[in-house]
Amino acid sequence: MEIKKVNLEEKLNLFSAHWSPKIIGELNGQFVKIAKFKGEFIMHSHEKEDELFYVLHGELFIELKDSTLHLKAGEFVIIPKGTMHKPYAPEEASVLLFEPVSTLNTGEVKNDLTRSDLDRLF
């Protein structure tokens, strides 16, 4: 197996679609993903998976039941399994995600934003 480094900027430049995560690595049953967020997503939860959001560029807001998190570039948050959350970004934000392989981007909700067959950029 060849070991390769990954340049996040190069990978981010390969796509422009919002809310469409791309797989850039895999380790220990986890996918490493990148995505571009802009506008509103949906309120959802993941019954069995925690989810890590690390903001690379821009600002990301995550609405929770009783509060809203505001993440800036260089900050991350782990959303525990079962927690209702709604990401949104008024302007484009680039985000690195760590999630179990089984994680569906819309959690328990299935709609037109659901992405079950993700592109691999490695």
N, CA, C and O atoms as CSV, one atom per row, in Angstrom:
chain,resi,resn,atom,element,x,y,z
A,1,MET,N,N,0.846,-1.185,0.000
A,1,MET,CA,C,0.000,0.000,0.000
A,1,MET,C,C,0.889,1.245,0.000
A,1,MET,O,O,1.801,1.382,0.815
A,2,GLU,N,N,0.600,2.130,-0.922
A,2,GLU,CA,C,1.366,3.370,-1.019
A,2,GLU,C,C,0.801,4.406,-0.047
A,2,GLU,O,O,-0.411,4.606,0.019
A,3,ILE,N,N,1.677,5.054,0.699
A,3,ILE,CA,C,1.274,6.116,1.624
A,3,ILE,C,C,1.443,7.448,0.917
A,3,ILE,O,O,2.527,7.778,0.435
A,4,LYS,N,N,0.342,8.221,0.859
A,4,LYS,CA,C,0.351,9.498,0.159
A,4,LYS,C,C,-0.116,10.611,1.077
A,4,LYS,O,O,-1.012,10.426,1.900
A,5,LYS,N,N,0.507,11.769,0.923
A,5,LYS,CA,C,0.024,12.937,1.652
A,5,LYS,C,C,-1.180,13.509,0.913
A,5,LYS,O,O,-1.374,13.246,-0.273
A,6,VAL,N,N,-1.989,14.296,1.627
A,6,VAL,CA,C,-3.180,14.904,1.048
A,6,VAL,C,C,-3.089,16.408,1.234
A,6,VAL,O,O,-2.848,16.893,2.339
A,7,ASN,N,N,-3.284,17.145,0.145
A,7,ASN,CA,C,-3.326,18.597,0.198
A,7,ASN,C,C,-4.794,19.018,0.169
A,7,ASN,O,O,-5.477,18.846,-0.841
A,8,LEU,N,N,-5.273,19.569,1.285
A,8,LEU,CA,C,-6.687,19.918,1.402
A,8,LEU,C,C,-7.116,20.961,0.376
A,8,LEU,O,O,-8.209,20.862,-0.181
A,9,GLU,N,N,-6.278,21.951,0.121
A,9,GLU,CA,C,-6.620,22.999,-0.847
A,9,GLU,C,C,-6.792,22.410,-2.243
A,9,GLU,O,O,-7.722,22.776,-2.961
A,10,GLU,N,N,-5.911,21.511,-2.625
A,10,GLU,CA,C,-6.032,20.865,-3.939
A,10,GLU,C,C,-7.338,20.087,-4.039
A,10,GLU,O,O,-8.023,20.146,-5.061
A,11,LYS,N,N,-7.680,19.366,-2.994
A,11,LYS,CA,C,-8.914,18.578,-2.998
A,11,LYS,C,C,-10.143,19.486,-3.046
A,11,LYS,O,O,-11.103,19.193,-3.758
A,12,LEU,N,N,-10.114,20.585,-2.290
A,12,LEU,CA,C,-11.246,21.517,-2.296
A,12,LEU,C,C,-11.449,22.160,-3.658
A,12,LEU,O,O,-12.575,22.495,-4.026
A,13,ASN,N,N,-10.374,22.335,-4.406
A,13,ASN,CA,C,-10.471,22.942,-5.732
A,13,ASN,C,C,-11.040,22.004,-6.794
A,13,ASN,O,O,-11.278,22.428,-7.925
A,14,LEU,N,N,-11.260,20.741,-6.446
A,14,LEU,CA,C,-11.769,19.769,-7.413
A,14,LEU,C,C,-13.297,19.800,-7.560
A,14,LEU,O,O,-13.840,19.154,-8.457
A,15,PHE,N,N,-13.990,20.539,-6.696
A,15,PHE,CA,C,-15.450,20.569,-6.770
A,15,PHE,C,C,-15.986,21.902,-6.273
A,15,PHE,O,O,-15.289,22.655,-5.593
A,16,SER,N,N,-17.242,22.180,-6.626
A,16,SER,CA,C,-17.860,23.426,-6.184
A,16,SER,C,C,-19.231,23.221,-5.546
A,16,SER,O,O,-19.780,24.152,-4.956
A,17,ALA,N,N,-19.784,22.030,-5.653
A,17,ALA,CA,C,-21.132,21.763,-5.132
A,17,ALA,C,C,-21.185,21.917,-3.618
A,17,ALA,O,O,-20.265,21.516,-2.905
A,18,HIS,N,N,-22.274,22.500,-3.141
A,18,HIS,CA,C,-22.497,22.656,-1.705
A,18,HIS,C,C,-23.279,21.461,-1.160
A,18,HIS,O,O,-24.097,20.867,-1.862
A,19,TRP,N,N,-23.018,21.120,0.091
A,19,TRP,CA,C,-23.709,20.050,0.809
A,19,TRP,C,C,-23.527,18.689,0.122
A,19,TRP,O,O,-24.426,17.849,0.157
A,20,SER,N,N,-22.379,18.480,-0.491
A,20,SER,CA,C,-22.093,17.218,-1.166
A,20,SER,C,C,-20.700,16.737,-0.747
A,20,SER,O,O,-19.728,16.942,-1.474
A,21,PRO,N,N,-20.603,16.098,0.427
A,21,PRO,CA,C,-19.296,15.685,0.954
A,21,PRO,C,C,-18.529,14.769,0.007
A,21,PRO,O,O,-19.113,13.975,-0.731
A,22,LYS,N,N,-17.206,14.901,0.051
A,22,LYS,CA,C,-16.305,14.069,-0.739
A,22,LYS,C,C,-15.376,13.326,0.220
A,22,LYS,O,O,-14.880,13.911,1.182
A,23,ILE,N,N,-15.145,12.060,-0.036
A,23,ILE,CA,C,-14.261,11.250,0.807
A,23,ILE,C,C,-12.820,11.475,0.358
A,23,ILE,O,O,-12.500,11.331,-0.822
A,24,ILE,N,N,-11.953,11.830,1.308
A,24,ILE,CA,C,-10.542,12.047,0.968
A,24,ILE,C,C,-9.613,11.111,1.733
A,24,ILE,O,O,-8.396,11.164,1.559
A,25,GLY,N,N,-10.180,10.258,2.576
A,25,GLY,CA,C,-9.376,9.297,3.313
A,25,GLY,C,C,-10.252,8.384,4.153
A,25,GLY,O,O,-11.446,8.625,4.330
A,26,GLU,N,N,-9.631,7.337,4.661
A,26,GLU,CA,C,-10.343,6.380,5.499
A,26,GLU,C,C,-9.380,5.815,6.535
A,26,GLU,O,O,-8.257,5.432,6.207
A,27,LEU,N,N,-9.825,5.765,7.783
A,27,LEU,CA,C,-9.013,5.168,8.830
A,27,LEU,C,C,-9.893,4.619,9.933
A,27,LEU,O,O,-10.861,5.264,10.335
A,28,ASN,N,N,-9.572,3.448,10.420
A,28,ASN,CA,C,-10.239,2.850,11.571
A,28,ASN,C,C,-11.760,2.926,11.513
A,28,ASN,O,O,-12.401,3.265,12.508
A,29,GLY,N,N,-12.338,2.615,10.362
A,29,GLY,CA,C,-13.790,2.634,10.233
A,29,GLY,C,C,-14.381,4.033,10.110
A,29,GLY,O,O,-15.596,4.204,10.211
A,30,GLN,N,N,-13.539,5.023,9.895
A,30,GLN,CA,C,-13.977,6.412,9.755
A,30,GLN,C,C,-13.639,6.917,8.353
A,30,GLN,O,O,-12.602,6.568,7.788
A,31,PHE,N,N,-14.517,7.733,7.808
A,31,PHE,CA,C,-14.189,8.472,6.594
A,31,PHE,C,C,-13.695,9.848,6.989
A,31,PHE,O,O,-14.213,10.460,7.923
A,32,VAL,N,N,-12.690,10.331,6.276
A,32,VAL,CA,C,-12.273,11.727,6.354
A,32,VAL,C,C,-12.899,12.358,5.113
A,32,VAL,O,O,-12.646,11.928,3.987
A,33,LYS,N,N,-13.719,13.385,5.336
A,33,LYS,CA,C,-14.455,14.005,4.237
A,33,LYS,C,C,-14.190,15.501,4.224
A,33,LYS,O,O,-13.834,16.097,5.240
A,34,ILE,N,N,-14.372,16.092,3.052
A,34,ILE,CA,C,-14.402,17.543,2.951
A,34,ILE,C,C,-15.711,17.909,2.275
A,34,ILE,O,O,-16.276,17.128,1.510
A,35,ALA,N,N,-16.179,19.113,2.575
A,35,ALA,CA,C,-17.427,19.591,1.978
A,35,ALA,C,C,-17.417,21.105,1.960
A,35,ALA,O,O,-16.712,21.760,2.728
A,36,LYS,N,N,-18.215,21.633,1.065
A,36,LYS,CA,C,-18.453,23.072,1.020
A,36,LYS,C,C,-19.904,23.288,1.425
A,36,LYS,O,O,-20.822,22.690,0.865
A,37,PHE,N,N,-20.083,24.147,2.401
A,37,PHE,CA,C,-21.420,24.439,2.905
A,37,PHE,C,C,-21.770,25.871,2.542
A,37,PHE,O,O,-20.929,26.765,2.643
A,38,LYS,N,N,-23.001,26.091,2.122
A,38,LYS,CA,C,-23.515,27.441,1.921
A,38,LYS,C,C,-25.021,27.372,1.975
A,38,LYS,O,O,-25.640,26.532,1.323
A,39,GLY,N,N,-25.612,28.265,2.761
A,39,GLY,CA,C,-27.054,28.280,2.929
A,39,GLY,C,C,-27.474,27.360,4.065
A,39,GLY,O,O,-26.691,27.040,4.959
A,40,GLU,N,N,-28.725,26.947,4.003
A,40,GLU,CA,C,-29.334,26.146,5.068
A,40,GLU,C,C,-29.261,24.659,4.751
A,40,GLU,O,O,-29.389,24.256,3.595
A,41,PHE,N,N,-29.056,23.854,5.775
A,41,PHE,CA,C,-29.183,22.410,5.654
A,41,PHE,C,C,-30.482,22.038,6.351
A,41,PHE,O,O,-31.394,22.863,6.411
A,42,ILE,N,N,-30.598,20.837,6.876
A,42,ILE,CA,C,-31.814,20.418,7.571
A,42,ILE,C,C,-31.477,20.014,8.997
A,42,ILE,O,O,-30.350,19.617,9.295
A,43,MET,N,N,-32.452,20.120,9.861
A,43,MET,CA,C,-32.310,19.632,11.234
A,43,MET,C,C,-32.361,18.106,11.157
A,43,MET,O,O,-33.267,17.533,10.552
A,44,HIS,N,N,-31.376,17.459,11.778
A,44,HIS,CA,C,-31.316,16.002,11.736
A,44,HIS,C,C,-30.444,15.492,12.881
A,44,HIS,O,O,-29.821,16.277,13.596
A,45,SER,N,N,-30.407,14.197,13.042
A,45,SER,CA,C,-29.510,13.574,14.024
A,45,SER,C,C,-28.979,12.274,13.430
A,45,SER,O,O,-29.479,11.768,12.425
A,46,HIS,N,N,-27.957,11.758,14.084
A,46,HIS,CA,C,-27.385,10.463,13.715
A,46,HIS,C,C,-27.525,9.576,14.944
A,46,HIS,O,O,-26.881,9.814,15.966
A,47,GLU,N,N,-28.356,8.567,14.842
A,47,GLU,CA,C,-28.681,7.724,15.987
A,47,GLU,C,C,-27.465,7.022,16.589
A,47,GLU,O,O,-27.376,6.876,17.808
A,48,LYS,N,N,-26.519,6.584,15.733
A,48,LYS,CA,C,-25.424,5.753,16.221
A,48,LYS,C,C,-24.040,6.361,16.042
A,48,LYS,O,O,-23.048,5.748,16.437
A,49,GLU,N,N,-23.949,7.564,15.451
A,49,GLU,CA,C,-22.627,8.099,15.119
A,49,GLU,C,C,-22.407,9.501,15.660
A,49,GLU,O,O,-23.281,10.363,15.560
A,50,ASP,N,N,-21.218,9.724,16.240
A,50,ASP,CA,C,-20.752,11.070,16.538
A,50,ASP,C,C,-20.238,11.658,15.232
A,50,ASP,O,O,-19.923,10.930,14.291
A,51,GLU,N,N,-20.156,12.994,15.185
A,51,GLU,CA,C,-19.742,13.664,13.955
A,51,GLU,C,C,-18.833,14.835,14.325
A,51,GLU,O,O,-19.170,15.639,15.194
A,52,LEU,N,N,-17.680,14.927,13.661
A,52,LEU,CA,C,-16.759,16.031,13.911
A,52,LEU,C,C,-16.775,16.981,12.715
A,52,LEU,O,O,-16.604,16.560,11.571
A,53,PHE,N,N,-16.984,18.279,12.997
A,53,PHE,CA,C,-16.936,19.337,11.993
A,53,PHE,C,C,-15.737,20.231,12.308
A,53,PHE,O,O,-15.680,20.821,13.387
A,54,TYR,N,N,-14.782,20.339,11.387
A,54,TYR,CA,C,-13.615,21.212,11.529
A,54,TYR,C,C,-13.665,22.239,10.397
A,54,TYR,O,O,-13.619,21.872,9.223
A,55,VAL,N,N,-13.758,23.514,10.745
A,55,VAL,CA,C,-13.887,24.559,9.738
A,55,VAL,C,C,-12.510,24.932,9.197
A,55,VAL,O,O,-11.626,25.360,9.940
A,56,LEU,N,N,-12.350,24.760,7.891
A,56,LEU,CA,C,-11.100,25.110,7.223
A,56,LEU,C,C,-11.103,26.566,6.761
A,56,LEU,O,O,-10.114,27.280,6.927
A,57,HIS,N,N,-12.219,26.997,6.182
A,57,HIS,CA,C,-12.380,28.362,5.672
A,57,HIS,C,C,-13.795,28.825,5.977
A,57,HIS,O,O,-14.737,28.034,5.950
A,58,GLY,N,N,-13.937,30.107,6.268
A,58,GLY,CA,C,-15.260,30.674,6.467
A,58,GLY,C,C,-15.782,30.463,7.876
A,58,GLY,O,O,-15.020,30.236,8.816
A,59,GLU,N,N,-17.086,30.544,7.996
A,59,GLU,CA,C,-17.750,30.381,9.286
A,59,GLU,C,C,-18.920,29.421,9.128
A,59,GLU,O,O,-19.630,29.435,8.122
A,60,LEU,N,N,-19.100,28.599,10.136
A,60,LEU,CA,C,-20.173,27.613,10.146
A,60,LEU,C,C,-20.977,27.794,11.414
A,60,LEU,O,O,-20.420,27.966,12.498
A,61,PHE,N,N,-22.280,27.756,11.274
A,61,PHE,CA,C,-23.181,27.796,12.419
A,61,PHE,C,C,-23.864,26.443,12.511
A,61,PHE,O,O,-24.233,25.853,11.495
A,62,ILE,N,N,-24.027,25.956,13.730
A,62,ILE,CA,C,-24.749,24.700,13.939
A,62,ILE,C,C,-25.821,24.966,14.987
A,62,ILE,O,O,-25.541,25.193,16.164
A,63,GLU,N,N,-27.059,24.926,14.509
A,63,GLU,CA,C,-28.199,25.150,15.384
A,63,GLU,C,C,-28.484,23.865,16.152
A,63,GLU,O,O,-28.601,22.788,15.568
A,64,LEU,N,N,-28.593,24.000,17.472
A,64,LEU,CA,C,-28.940,22.882,18.347
A,64,LEU,C,C,-30.324,23.156,18.933
A,64,LEU,O,O,-30.950,24.160,18.592
A,65,LYS,N,N,-30.798,22.292,19.792
A,65,LYS,CA,C,-32.130,22.449,20.383
A,65,LYS,C,C,-32.268,23.782,21.115
A,65,LYS,O,O,-33.262,24.484,20.930
A,66,ASP,N,N,-31.282,24.141,21.945
A,66,ASP,CA,C,-31.399,25.324,22.797
A,66,ASP,C,C,-30.359,26.399,22.538
A,66,ASP,O,O,-30.315,27.396,23.259
A,67,SER,N,N,-29.516,26.219,21.521
A,67,SER,CA,C,-28.453,27.198,21.271
A,67,SER,C,C,-27.937,27.034,19.853
A,67,SER,O,O,-28.312,26.105,19.138
A,68,THR,N,N,-27.072,27.953,19.464
A,68,THR,CA,C,-26.422,27.872,18.155
A,68,THR,C,C,-24.925,28.016,18.350
A,68,THR,O,O,-24.461,28.949,19.006
A,69,LEU,N,N,-24.175,27.091,17.781
A,69,LEU,CA,C,-22.715,27.157,17.825
A,69,LEU,C,C,-22.222,27.984,16.646
A,69,LEU,O,O,-22.766,27.891,15.546
A,70,HIS,N,N,-21.197,28.789,16.874
A,70,HIS,CA,C,-20.590,29.598,15.815
A,70,HIS,C,C,-19.134,29.178,15.719
A,70,HIS,O,O,-18.349,29.434,16.632
A,71,LEU,N,N,-18.769,28.533,14.616
A,71,LEU,CA,C,-17.412,28.040,14.418
A,71,LEU,C,C,-16.715,28.865,13.348
A,71,LEU,O,O,-17.278,29.134,12.287
A,72,LYS,N,N,-15.488,29.261,13.641
A,72,LYS,CA,C,-14.663,30.000,12.693
A,72,LYS,C,C,-13.547,29.089,12.206
A,72,LYS,O,O,-13.324,28.015,12.765
A,73,ALA,N,N,-12.849,29.517,11.167
A,73,ALA,CA,C,-11.737,28.735,10.633
A,73,ALA,C,C,-10.764,28.371,11.746
A,73,ALA,O,O,-10.376,29.219,12.549
A,74,GLY,N,N,-10.377,27.104,11.784
A,74,GLY,CA,C,-9.457,26.618,12.809
A,74,GLY,C,C,-10.155,26.050,14.030
A,74,GLY,O,O,-9.490,25.601,14.964
A,75,GLU,N,N,-11.483,26.058,14.046
A,75,GLU,CA,C,-12.237,25.528,15.192
A,75,GLU,C,C,-13.012,24.285,14.763
A,75,GLU,O,O,-13.381,24.130,13.599
A,76,PHE,N,N,-13.247,23.404,15.739
A,76,PHE,CA,C,-14.064,22.218,15.461
A,76,PHE,C,C,-14.986,21.927,16.618
A,76,PHE,O,O,-14.806,22.426,17.729
A,77,VAL,N,N,-15.979,21.105,16.332
A,77,VAL,CA,C,-16.910,20.644,17.353
A,77,VAL,C,C,-17.253,19.196,17.042
A,77,VAL,O,O,-17.282,18.781,15.884
A,78,ILE,N,N,-17.511,18.438,18.099
A,78,ILE,CA,C,-17.992,17.071,17.954
A,78,ILE,C,C,-19.454,17.063,18.382
A,78,ILE,O,O,-19.787,17.418,19.513
A,79,ILE,N,N,-20.310,16.656,17.470
A,79,ILE,CA,C,-21.739,16.540,17.765
A,79,ILE,C,C,-21.998,15.092,18.172
A,79,ILE,O,O,-21.837,14.180,17.362
A,80,PRO,N,N,-22.403,14.879,19.440
A,80,PRO,CA,C,-22.627,13.499,19.904
A,80,PRO,C,C,-23.805,12.826,19.199
A,80,PRO,O,O,-24.758,13.484,18.782
A,81,LYS,N,N,-23.719,11.513,19.076
A,81,LYS,CA,C,-24.801,10.753,18.457
A,81,LYS,C,C,-26.124,11.081,19.144
A,81,LYS,O,O,-26.177,11.310,20.352
A,82,GLY,N,N,-27.192,11.097,18.343
A,82,GLY,CA,C,-28.525,11.369,18.871
A,82,GLY,C,C,-28.850,12.841,19.062
A,82,GLY,O,O,-29.971,13.170,19.450
A,83,THR,N,N,-27.910,13.731,18.805
A,83,THR,CA,C,-28.125,15.169,19.005
A,83,THR,C,C,-28.706,15.800,17.733
A,83,THR,O,O,-28.113,15.717,16.658
A,84,MET,N,N,-29.857,16.420,17.876
A,84,MET,CA,C,-30.442,17.143,16.745
A,84,MET,C,C,-29.554,18.347,16.447
A,84,MET,O,O,-29.160,19.079,17.355
A,85,HIS,N,N,-29.243,18.545,15.163
A,85,HIS,CA,C,-28.404,19.673,14.766
A,85,HIS,C,C,-28.706,20.075,13.327
A,85,HIS,O,O,-29.133,19.264,12.504
A,86,LYS,N,N,-28.470,21.355,13.056
A,86,LYS,CA,C,-28.730,21.900,11.720
A,86,LYS,C,C,-27.586,22.832,11.354
A,86,LYS,O,O,-27.521,23.956,11.851
A,87,PRO,N,N,-26.676,22.378,10.485
A,87,PRO,CA,C,-25.596,23.251,10.040
A,87,PRO,C,C,-26.121,24.277,9.029
A,87,PRO,O,O,-27.021,23.991,8.239
A,88,TYR,N,N,-25.540,25.467,9.076
A,88,TYR,CA,C,-25.804,26.451,8.040
A,88,TYR,C,C,-24.627,27.406,7.936
A,88,TYR,O,O,-23.886,27.621,8.895
A,89,ALA,N,N,-24.476,27.971,6.754
A,89,ALA,CA,C,-23.371,28.895,6.490
A,89,ALA,C,C,-23.896,30.011,5.589
A,89,ALA,O,O,-24.222,29.759,4.429
A,90,PRO,N,N,-23.984,31.243,6.102
A,90,PRO,CA,C,-24.466,32.353,5.275
A,90,PRO,C,C,-23.601,32.581,4.034
A,90,PRO,O,O,-24.115,32.915,2.967
A,91,GLU,N,N,-22.304,32.401,4.178
A,91,GLU,CA,C,-21.356,32.465,3.065
A,91,GLU,C,C,-20.667,31.105,2.971
A,91,GLU,O,O,-20.733,30.317,3.914
A,92,GLU,N,N,-20.021,30.824,1.872
A,92,GLU,CA,C,-19.403,29.503,1.709
A,92,GLU,C,C,-18.376,29.211,2.803
A,92,GLU,O,O,-17.532,30.048,3.124
A,93,ALA,N,N,-18.466,28.027,3.355
A,93,ALA,CA,C,-17.510,27.537,4.342
A,93,ALA,C,C,-16.993,26.182,3.866
A,93,ALA,O,O,-17.757,25.368,3.348
A,94,SER,N,N,-15.699,25.945,4.042
A,94,SER,CA,C,-15.096,24.648,3.728
A,94,SER,C,C,-14.888,23.913,5.047
A,94,SER,O,O,-14.361,24.472,6.010
A,95,VAL,N,N,-15.311,22.650,5.075
A,95,VAL,CA,C,-15.339,21.894,6.325
A,95,VAL,C,C,-14.712,20.522,6.128
A,95,VAL,O,O,-14.945,19.857,5.118
A,96,LEU,N,N,-13.909,20.108,7.110
A,96,LEU,CA,C,-13.360,18.760,7.177
A,96,LEU,C,C,-14.230,17.987,8.157
A,96,LEU,O,O,-14.542,18.487,9.238
A,97,LEU,N,N,-14.621,16.784,7.791
A,97,LEU,CA,C,-15.504,15.963,8.621
A,97,LEU,C,C,-14.845,14.625,8.930
A,97,LEU,O,O,-14.213,14.019,8.064
A,98,PHE,N,N,-14.996,14.173,10.164
A,98,PHE,CA,C,-14.618,12.811,10.540
A,98,PHE,C,C,-15.902,12.126,10.973
A,98,PHE,O,O,-16.571,12.576,11.904
A,99,GLU,N,N,-16.245,11.036,10.295
A,99,GLU,CA,C,-17.488,10.336,10.577
A,99,GLU,C,C,-17.307,8.845,10.335
A,99,GLU,O,O,-16.543,8.451,9.454
A,100,PRO,N,N,-18.004,8.007,11.108
A,100,PRO,CA,C,-17.972,6.586,10.799
A,100,PRO,C,C,-18.441,6.343,9.360
A,100,PRO,O,O,-19.245,7.106,8.825
A,101,VAL,N,N,-17.940,5.297,8.755
A,101,VAL,CA,C,-18.279,4.958,7.375
A,101,VAL,C,C,-19.789,4.884,7.183
A,101,VAL,O,O,-20.283,5.218,6.106
A,102,SER,N,N,-20.526,4.459,8.187
A,102,SER,CA,C,-21.979,4.279,8.083
A,102,SER,C,C,-22.774,5.584,8.095
A,102,SER,O,O,-23.981,5.559,7.858
A,103,THR,N,N,-22.136,6.717,8.364
A,103,THR,CA,C,-22.846,7.977,8.534
A,103,THR,C,C,-23.418,8.490,7.214
A,103,THR,O,O,-22.704,8.625,6.221
A,104,LEU,N,N,-24.711,8.770,7.225
A,104,LEU,CA,C,-25.400,9.387,6.097
A,104,LEU,C,C,-25.529,10.875,6.409
A,104,LEU,O,O,-25.894,11.233,7.529
A,105,ASN,N,N,-25.240,11.739,5.456
A,105,ASN,CA,C,-25.167,13.176,5.746
A,105,ASN,C,C,-26.446,13.767,6.319
A,105,ASN,O,O,-26.386,14.751,7.056
A,106,THR,N,N,-27.603,13.192,5.998
A,106,THR,CA,C,-28.856,13.712,6.539
A,106,THR,C,C,-29.381,12.866,7.704
A,106,THR,O,O,-30.531,13.016,8.115
A,107,GLY,N,N,-28.551,11.996,8.221
A,107,GLY,CA,C,-28.923,11.199,9.388
A,107,GLY,C,C,-30.143,10.346,9.139
A,107,GLY,O,O,-30.193,9.573,8.182
A,108,GLU,N,N,-31.133,10.493,10.014
A,108,GLU,CA,C,-32.349,9.689,9.949
A,108,GLU,C,C,-33.337,10.224,8.914
A,108,GLU,O,O,-34.340,9.573,8.623
A,109,VAL,N,N,-33.060,11.407,8.354
A,109,VAL,CA,C,-33.951,12.036,7.381
A,109,VAL,C,C,-33.464,11.712,5.972
A,109,VAL,O,O,-32.267,11.787,5.693
A,110,LYS,N,N,-34.382,11.356,5.096
A,110,LYS,CA,C,-34.032,11.104,3.690
A,110,LYS,C,C,-34.772,12.132,2.842
A,110,LYS,O,O,-35.999,12.214,2.885
A,111,ASN,N,N,-34.010,12.927,2.061
A,111,ASN,CA,C,-34.629,13.908,1.170
A,111,ASN,C,C,-33.672,14.225,0.024
A,111,ASN,O,O,-32.725,13.475,-0.214
A,112,ASP,N,N,-33.907,15.320,-0.684
A,112,ASP,CA,C,-33.080,15.635,-1.848
A,112,ASP,C,C,-31.657,16.044,-1.497
A,112,ASP,O,O,-30.810,16.116,-2.386
A,113,LEU,N,N,-31.370,16.314,-0.226
A,113,LEU,CA,C,-30.009,16.626,0.215
A,113,LEU,C,C,-29.217,15.375,0.612
A,113,LEU,O,O,-28.009,15.451,0.834
A,114,THR,N,N,-29.889,14.239,0.702
A,114,THR,CA,C,-29.236,12.991,1.101
A,114,THR,C,C,-28.237,12.547,0.034
A,114,THR,O,O,-28.557,12.466,-1.152
A,115,ARG,N,N,-27.013,12.261,0.494
A,115,ARG,CA,C,-25.956,11.778,-0.398
A,115,ARG,C,C,-25.469,10.430,0.129
A,115,ARG,O,O,-24.734,10.373,1.115
A,116,SER,N,N,-25.884,9.340,-0.535
A,116,SER,CA,C,-25.518,8.008,-0.059
A,116,SER,C,C,-24.345,7.398,-0.816
A,116,SER,O,O,-23.699,6.477,-0.318
A,117,ASP,N,N,-24.068,7.898,-2.001
A,117,ASP,CA,C,-22.965,7.380,-2.821
A,117,ASP,C,C,-21.963,8.507,-3.040
A,117,ASP,O,O,-22.041,9.233,-4.031
A,118,LEU,N,N,-21.028,8.647,-2.117
A,118,LEU,CA,C,-20.102,9.781,-2.130
A,118,LEU,C,C,-18.922,9.546,-3.060
A,118,LEU,O,O,-18.420,8.430,-3.194
A,119,ASP,N,N,-18.497,10.626,-3.695
A,119,ASP,CA,C,-17.294,10.576,-4.532
A,119,ASP,C,C,-16.064,10.423,-3.644
A,119,ASP,O,O,-15.985,10.990,-2.555
A,120,ARG,N,N,-15.112,9.645,-4.137
A,120,ARG,CA,C,-13.822,9.485,-3.459
A,120,ARG,C,C,-12.804,10.300,-4.244
A,120,ARG,O,O,-12.687,10.165,-5.462
A,121,LEU,N,N,-12.069,11.149,-3.528
A,121,LEU,CA,C,-11.055,11.981,-4.165
A,121,LEU,C,C,-9.654,11.497,-3.806
A,121,LEU,O,O,-8.733,12.296,-3.634
A,122,PHE,N,N,-9.507,10.175,-3.697
A,122,PHE,CA,C,-8.175,9.595,-3.437
A,122,PHE,C,C,-8.021,8.299,-4.175
A,122,PHE,O,O,-6.974,7.658,-4.087
